[in-house]
């Protein structure tokens, strides 16, 4: 009887592990991460091509105090944020987002993912990490 109980216990534990693993969500679509955080240098390297979708999700005042060259402003706190993202950006092309510290852009990236954008690259640490790295801003 002890062997049957042990086998049953092992079976139940195994099923539990399999069930947990199948229910785990990890922001991946078809094995490809939809949202990727990049450090400042990697972000800089990625945006050195033409026709990228680079979005500053800070406020107008923050944007005017200094922004990354070629960034467009779509304020995360603006009630029209979702409409602006849908009307302005191509869902099939990568979208590069940043804010001041990474908090808003992280939230914005999750929202973009929900809206069906295929690839979102988020500047880890935001513009703060960008300037700490000595990278320049436009004013």
C-alpha positions as a Markdown table, in Angstrom:
| # | Residue | x | y | z |
|---|---|---|---|---|
| 1 | Unk | 0.0 | 0.0 | 0.0 |
| 2 | Unk | 2.9 | 2.4 | 0.8 |
| 3 | Unk | 4.2 | 2.1 | -2.8 |
| 4 | Unk | 0.8 | 2.9 | -4.3 |
| 5 | Unk | 0.6 | 6.0 | -2.0 |
| 6 | Unk | 4.1 | 7.1 | -3.1 |
| 7 | Unk | 3.3 | 6.6 | -6.8 |
| 8 | Unk | 0.1 | 8.6 | -6.4 |
| 9 | Unk | 1.9 | 11.4 | -4.5 |
| 10 | Unk | 4.6 | 11.6 | -7.3 |
| 11 | Unk | 1.9 | 11.6 | -9.9 |
| 12 | Unk | 0.0 | 14.4 | -8.2 |
| 13 | Unk | 3.1 | 16.5 | -7.7 |
| 14 | Unk | 4.1 | 16.0 | -11.4 |
| 15 | Unk | 0.7 | 17.0 | -12.6 |
| 16 | Unk | 0.9 | 20.1 | -10.4 |
| 17 | Unk | 4.2 | 21.2 | -11.9 |
| 18 | Unk | 3.0 | 20.6 | -15.5 |
| 19 | Unk | -0.1 | 22.6 | -14.8 |
| 20 | Unk | 1.8 | 25.5 | -13.3 |
| 21 | Unk | 4.2 | 25.6 | -16.2 |
| 22 | Unk | 1.4 | 25.6 | -18.8 |
| 23 | Unk | -0.4 | 28.5 | -17.0 |
| 24 | Unk | 2.7 | 30.7 | -16.7 |
| 25 | Unk | 2.5 | 33.8 | -18.9 |
| 26 | Unk | 5.7 | 35.4 | -20.0 |
| 27 | Unk | 4.9 | 38.0 | -22.7 |
| 28 | Unk | 6.0 | 35.8 | -25.5 |
| 29 | Unk | 4.1 | 35.4 | -28.8 |
| 30 | Unk | 5.2 | 32.4 | -30.9 |
| 31 | Unk | 8.4 | 32.1 | -29.0 |
| 32 | Unk | 9.4 | 35.7 | -29.7 |
| 33 | Unk | 9.3 | 38.3 | -26.9 |
| 34 | Unk | 7.0 | 41.2 | -27.8 |
| 35 | Unk | 8.4 | 43.6 | -25.2 |
| 36 | Unk | 12.2 | 43.8 | -24.8 |
| 37 | Unk | 14.0 | 46.1 | -22.4 |
| 38 | Unk | 17.3 | 47.5 | -23.7 |
| 39 | Unk | 20.1 | 49.3 | -21.8 |
| 40 | Unk | 20.9 | 52.8 | -23.0 |
| 41 | Unk | 23.8 | 51.7 | -25.2 |
| 42 | Unk | 21.9 | 48.9 | -26.9 |
| 43 | Unk | 18.9 | 51.2 | -27.4 |
| 44 | Unk | 21.2 | 53.9 | -28.9 |
| 45 | Unk | 22.7 | 51.3 | -31.3 |
| 46 | Unk | 19.2 | 50.0 | -32.3 |
| 47 | Unk | 17.8 | 53.5 | -33.2 |
| 48 | Unk | 20.7 | 54.4 | -35.6 |
| 49 | Unk | 18.7 | 53.4 | -38.6 |
| 50 | Unk | 16.2 | 55.5 | -40.6 |
| 51 | Unk | 12.4 | 55.4 | -40.4 |
| 52 | Unk | 12.2 | 53.9 | -36.9 |
| 53 | Unk | 9.2 | 54.5 | -34.7 |
| 54 | Unk | 10.8 | 56.2 | -31.7 |
| 55 | Unk | 8.2 | 57.4 | -29.1 |
| 56 | Unk | 8.7 | 59.6 | -26.0 |
| 57 | Unk | 5.8 | 58.9 | -23.7 |
| 58 | Unk | 6.6 | 61.8 | -21.3 |
| 59 | Unk | 4.7 | 65.0 | -21.0 |
| 60 | Unk | 5.2 | 68.0 | -23.3 |
| 61 | Unk | 7.2 | 69.9 | -20.7 |
| 62 | Unk | 9.6 | 66.9 | -20.2 |
| 63 | Unk | 9.9 | 66.4 | -24.0 |
| 64 | Unk | 10.8 | 70.1 | -24.5 |
| 65 | Unk | 13.4 | 69.9 | -21.8 |
| 66 | Unk | 15.3 | 67.4 | -23.9 |
| 67 | Unk | 14.5 | 64.3 | -26.0 |
| 68 | Unk | 16.2 | 61.7 | -28.1 |
| 69 | Unk | 16.7 | 62.9 | -31.7 |
| 70 | Unk | 13.8 | 62.0 | -34.0 |
| 71 | Unk | 11.5 | 61.0 | -31.2 |
| 72 | Unk | 7.8 | 61.8 | -31.5 |
| 73 | Unk | 5.8 | 62.8 | -28.4 |
| 74 | Unk | 2.8 | 60.7 | -27.4 |
| 75 | Unk | 2.1 | 61.5 | -23.8 |
| 76 | Unk | 1.2 | 58.4 | -21.8 |
| 77 | Unk | -1.0 | 60.5 | -19.5 |
| 78 | Unk | -3.0 | 62.0 | -22.4 |
| 79 | Unk | -6.5 | 60.5 | -22.6 |
| 80 | Unk | -5.9 | 60.2 | -26.4 |
| 81 | Unk | -2.8 | 58.0 | -25.9 |
| 82 | Unk | -4.4 | 54.9 | -27.3 |
| 83 | Unk | -5.9 | 56.7 | -30.3 |
| 84 | Unk | -2.6 | 58.5 | -31.0 |
| 85 | Unk | -0.6 | 55.2 | -30.9 |
| 86 | Unk | -3.1 | 53.5 | -33.2 |
| 87 | Unk | -3.3 | 56.4 | -35.7 |
| 88 | Unk | 0.4 | 57.3 | -35.7 |
| 89 | Unk | 2.3 | 54.0 | -35.6 |
| 90 | Unk | 2.6 | 50.9 | -37.7 |
| 91 | Unk | 1.8 | 47.8 | -35.6 |
| 92 | Unk | 4.0 | 45.6 | -37.8 |
| 93 | Unk | 7.2 | 47.6 | -37.3 |
| 94 | Unk | 9.2 | 47.8 | -34.0 |
| 95 | Unk | 8.3 | 50.6 | -31.7 |
| 96 | Unk | 11.0 | 52.1 | -29.4 |
| 97 | Unk | 9.6 | 53.8 | -26.3 |
| 98 | Unk | 11.1 | 55.7 | -23.4 |
| 99 | Unk | 10.2 | 58.0 | -20.6 |
| 100 | Unk | 12.1 | 59.6 | -17.7 |
| 101 | Unk | 12.9 | 56.5 | -15.6 |
| 102 | Unk | 11.4 | 53.5 | -17.3 |
| 103 | Unk | 8.2 | 53.3 | -15.4 |
| 104 | Unk | 5.8 | 54.9 | -17.8 |
| 105 | Unk | 7.4 | 53.4 | -20.9 |
| 106 | Unk | 7.2 | 50.0 | -19.3 |
| 107 | Unk | 3.4 | 50.6 | -18.8 |
| 108 | Unk | 3.1 | 52.0 | -22.3 |
| 109 | Unk | 4.9 | 49.0 | -23.7 |
| 110 | Unk | 2.4 | 46.6 | -22.1 |
| 111 | Unk | -0.5 | 48.7 | -23.5 |
| 112 | Unk | 1.1 | 48.6 | -27.0 |
| 113 | Unk | 1.3 | 44.9 | -26.7 |
| 114 | Unk | -2.4 | 44.7 | -25.8 |
| 115 | Unk | -3.2 | 46.9 | -28.8 |
| 116 | Unk | -1.5 | 44.3 | -31.1 |
| 117 | Unk | 1.9 | 45.9 | -31.7 |
| 118 | Unk | 4.3 | 43.1 | -32.7 |
| 119 | Unk | 7.6 | 44.3 | -31.2 |
| 120 | Unk | 8.2 | 47.0 | -28.5 |
| 121 | Unk | 11.7 | 48.0 | -27.3 |
| 122 | Unk | 11.7 | 49.8 | -24.0 |
| 123 | Unk | 14.7 | 51.9 | -22.8 |
| 124 | Unk | 15.5 | 50.4 | -19.4 |
| 125 | Unk | 16.0 | 53.3 | -16.9 |
| 126 | Unk | 14.5 | 55.8 | -19.3 |
| 127 | Unk | 16.1 | 59.1 | -20.3 |
| 128 | Unk | 17.9 | 59.1 | -16.9 |
| 129 | Unk | 20.0 | 56.1 | -18.0 |
| 130 | Unk | 20.5 | 57.7 | -21.4 |
| 131 | Unk | 22.0 | 60.8 | -20.0 |
| 132 | Unk | 24.1 | 58.9 | -17.4 |
| 133 | Unk | 25.6 | 57.1 | -20.3 |
| 134 | Unk | 26.6 | 60.5 | -21.7 |
| 135 | Unk | 24.3 | 60.2 | -24.8 |
| 136 | Unk | 23.0 | 63.5 | -26.2 |
| 137 | Unk | 19.6 | 65.0 | -26.2 |
| 138 | Unk | 17.8 | 67.4 | -28.6 |
| 139 | Unk | 16.2 | 70.5 | -27.2 |
